[in-house]
Amino acid sequence: MIGSRFASVVALAVFALPGCKPAGSDRPETALEFPLPDRPVSDLGSNAFSTETARDERGEAERVMDLAEISPGMTVADIGAGEGYYTVRLAERVGAEGRVLAQDIDGDALERLGNRVEKERFDNVSIKLGASDDPRLPEDSFDRIFLVHMYHEVSEPYAFLWRLWPALREGGEVIVVDVDRPTDQNGIDPLLLSCEFRQVGFDLVTFKDAPELAGYYAQFKAAATRPKPSDIQPCRSSDTRASSSEVSSQEDKDAD
């Protein structure tokens, strides 16, 4: 499906996410048909969540890839790829027959990642610039899409997830790793996360508290249908209570 679209090109334009600004300020026109999140948005943080050595010492990437059942030949997307911690490890796991698309909204980070990919000769990695309300992924192309320690920075989550939905292949899933704390403190309540995904047409498949990941692991699949943008209702704190049983139930199943 991806074919030539996986050309290794680094775009240099930068689309910056707003941090904790007043709701509705500087919204892109392409997001106006979607509701704003009823929560703060984290400032765009460093592209290095932690040092790669420290992350490898606790087995972070291996653990996440095992939970996501990443295997040779898969096509995966690493959204918010930054300096490429997951990108290069995913490239090794999927092998020469697999493909990895590394995406970010930081053009400088993508340029550095492009240099790394070229230096380390990852021929199965391509690079793409995204936008705050659109991951710009080709449709029907990915077995897994990774959002690791970055979802709390997405300023237009409903537009972003709605446009991500068609990129999954049949049986494809979205992998989220984040921290259970307020969104203006570089994390997101897993109940709120589940609610926002559900509003846009995703079902929770797996949820695990994972201290070795410095947070939690969640896995979603596309629901049977995707709602119209006008039908999406922003999640509020009262809505997350309805997600509590869903998350708790899924965590219990995963523990069995």
Stockholm file with secondary structure:
# STOCKHOLM 1.0

chainA/1-256         MIGSRFASVVALAVFALPGCKPAGSDRPETALEFPLPDRPVSDLGSNAFSTETARDERGEAERVMDLAEISPGMTVADIGAGEGYYTVRLAERVGAEGRVLAQDIDGDALERLGNRVEKERFDNVSIKLGASDDPRLPEDSFDRIFLVHMYHEVSEPYAFLWRLWPALREGGEVIVVDVDRPTDQNGIDPLLLSCEFRQVGFDLVTFKDAPELAGYYAQFKAAATRPKPSDIQPCRSSDTRASSSEVSSQEDKDAD
#=GR chainA/1-256 SS CCGGGGCCCCCCCCCCCCCSCCTTTTCCGGGTTSCCCSSCCCCCCCSCSSCHHHHHHTTHHHHHHHHTTCCTTCEEEEETCTTCHHHHHHHHHHCTTSEEEEEESCHHHHHHHHHHHHHTTCTTEEEEECBTTBCCCCTTCEEEEEEESCGGGCSCHHHHHHHHGGGEEEEEEEEEEECSSCGGGTCCCHHHHHHHHHHHTEEEEEEEEEGGGTEEEEEEEECSCCCCGGGCCCCCHHHHHHHHHHHHHHHHHHHC
#=GC SS_cons         CCGGGGCCCCCCCCCCCCCSCCTTTTCCGGGTTSCCCSSCCCCCCCSCSSCHHHHHHTTHHHHHHHHTTCCTTCEEEEETCTTCHHHHHHHHHHCTTSEEEEEESCHHHHHHHHHHHHHTTCTTEEEEECBTTBCCCCTTCEEEEEEESCGGGCSCHHHHHHHHGGGEEEEEEEEEEECSSCGGGTCCCHHHHHHHHHHHTEEEEEEEEEGGGTEEEEEEEECSCCCCGGGCCCCCHHHHHHHHHHHHHHHHHHHC
//
